Amino acid sequence: MAGAWRGTKVDKKENEHDPKSLQKKWDRTKSRLRAELGEDIFKSWFARVKIEGIKDATAHFSVPTPFLKKWLRSHYTDRLLHCCNAEFGDVKQIEFRVRRPHDICDVANQQVAAPAPDQSEAITIASISSGIGSSGSDVATGYQNFEGSPLDRRLTFDGFVVGSSNRLVHAAATEIADSVGQSQMRYNPLFIHGSVGHGKTHLLNAVAWQARIRQPNAQILYLTAEWFMSRFVQALKSRAAVAFKESLRGIDLLLIDDMEFLQGPVIQQEFCHALNSLIDGGRQIVVAADRAPAKLERLDARMRSRLAGGLVAEVGTMDAELRRKILEKSITDEQREDPNFAVPDTVIDFLASRLTQGGRELEGAIIRVRAVYRLTAEPINLDRAEYIVRDLMSTTEPKRIKIDDILKIVSKHFGVNRSDLLSSRRNRSVVRPRQIGMYLAKKLTSRSLPEIGRRFGNRDHTTVLHAIRKVEQLMSDDDGLKGEVELLKRLLRD
């Protein structure tokens, strides 16, 4: 397995100055980045990156916006350099530039069209084509001269998987997106909070895209708190703070992500003024953070009070059913490119039970599984899947419950010898613990009924199924037994 991830040997015969050869190497470099970073991060930050050439051990790239240039330079230079070296050989430096439409890019022959000073590609979302479903890279949002953060074309309501933990916040976000520009707004501001990877950013993007469809002329701005702070500091330095604040007042829909990172008393005070002005003027605000307003200790008390004055909705922890839905959707998305790609139900159940952090890990797991399948042409089974996502599990649930663990815990709890559990004895004192052990094996492991039967003394799968149904029936009638089984589950998970 490990060999599947080794670097591709650089072909010395490939001419770096040949555009086709250059593009092939860049395509392989992007495949590396996609496998290492995951689909979500790759498409957010590298989908719009274009290679222009390699010259004097420097790889030259172009990007559409100054914001993307700064972000890649500060967050992903080392990772990109490492991946480039695997394909292009001795690359010692990475350079980014902001491209203009119709630029001619040929660094190898020193014919790069340089961008104009302070050239910005900030656009209003009202000018974006309504073809959201069409292929294309992310776009930046903006209002007048105020450039916002990029919107991801993939993050729409159609692509959001709804479950019991996010049904309320999804309904609220949908209603807000449909009512932007109307005189009466029920939820203002809408404050979305939840753990990392549970869909907050997806919902903010979805609200922006849906509002664009409903109100093509609406002025919409999507910002991260970090980006807002950066722009405000720039405005203070250039003595343009007043114009900065005035530019926000004409916005119909303002979406702020990662509110927990908004710091500094001056910045918070000015943001609070802008927030009050927009809400009082009937403009919609949607905010996302990792905690509820009352728990954002760094924020000013007045701002916390204002943010809590609308609808506060939590994106809760994903249950196993929702995690499975996300995995199934990710597999379907991958099958659009490779119809032969398939993941067995046992592997899906295993991933859904072990990857509990959020949607990004689930989607990233399927990206990895498909990458290994494509590179090795070997079918995916449970052992291979566990190996592929082992690092994701190390930060979530490092312990994988095994049938041996279940036999040990059940034997100790009921005072029954392990050999008796595996024997053909039919005493009630043995049969009931054995049935509970089979039930736990089905609920807490990804093993099939025949596998469980073999591990419990070479029993038939119909015997295992009968035991599971029997325990479920007894638990529904006996709260004491139900509590006892739940205790065994906790002991196994600890």
Secondary structure, 3 states (H helix, E strand, C coil): CHHHHCCCCCCCCCCCCCHHHHHHHHHHHHHHHHHHHCHHHHHHHCCCCEEEEEECCEEEEEECCHHHHHHHHHHCHHHHHHHHHHHHCCCCEEEEEECCCCCCCCHHHCCCCCCCCCCCCCCCHHHCCCCCCCCCCCEEEEECCEEEEEECCCCCHHHCCCCCCCHHHHHHHHHHHHHCCCCCCCCCCEEEEECCCCCHHHHHHHHHHHHHHHCCCCCEEEEEHHHHHHHHHHHHHCCCHHHHHHHHCCCCEEEEECHHHCCCHHHHHHHHHHHHHHHHCCCEEEEEECCCHHHCCCCCHHHHHHHCCCEEEEECCCCHHHHHHHHHHHHHHHHHHCCCCCCCHHHHHHHHHHCCCCHHHHHHHHHHHHHHHHHHCCCCCHHHHHHHCHHHHHCCCCCCCCHHHHHHHHHHHHCCCHHHHHCCCCCHHHHHHHHHHHHHHHHHCCCCHHHHHHHCCCCCHHHHHHHHHHHHHHHHHCHHHHHHHHHHHHHHHC
